Amino acid sequence: MKKRKKSKKLITVKSLSEVPDFHSEDAERRYWETHDISKKLWDRLYDPKIEKEANSMIKRLKMTDRRK
């Protein structure tokens, strides 16, 4: 039977100023493995209108995909 790794508690980011500039995708990936965005900050960043437009664009792109 495999042992589960204990999950470490993530550090909560409450402001965008707490997020550093990343020099590579690997550095950013390592950062987000140990950090999480607070619900309050996420709600400020989330825009339902943008998500709706993005989903619409994805559907249009799938309909025009001719690689099949």
N, C-alpha and C positions, 0 to 999 in steps of 0.2 A: 504494500500500500504506500502511495506517495504522500509525503508530508506537504501540507500547504505552507507556503511562505506567509509569515505574518505581514499583513499589509501595514505599511507605515502611514501615519497620519499626514495628510497633505497640508502644506502651508497655504493658507487662504490669502489670495491677492485681493485687496479691497480698493485699489486705485491703479489706473494704468501707469502712473509714474513709478510704481513698484516693479514693472516689467522691464528688464534691461534690453538693450539692443543686442541682437544676436549676430555673431560672425559667421555662423553656419547653421544649417538645418539640424545637424546633430546636437549642437549646443542648445538650440531651442527645444528639441525633443527631450533632452536630459532635464531641462528646466521644468517642462510641463509634466514630467513623470513625478515630480516632487511638489508641484504647486497646483492650485485650483483657483478658479475665479469665484468670488462671492456671488450669491444670488442677486444682491442689490446691484453690483457692477454688471452682471450678466443682463439684468433687466434693462439697464441703461444702454447697453450695447446692442441688444436685440431689437430689430426693426421688422415687424411682420410684413410690411409692404415690400421690403427688399427680398424677404424669403419667398413671398408669393411670386414676384417677378423672376427670381432665380428658378423656381420650380417650373414656371411657364416656359422659360428659355430651355431648360433641360428637356422638357417634353418635345418642344419644337426640334431640338437637335436630334433626339432619338428618332423622330419621324423622318428626318432627312438623311439619316445614316444609310449609306448605300454599300457598305462593306459586306453585306450579307450575301 
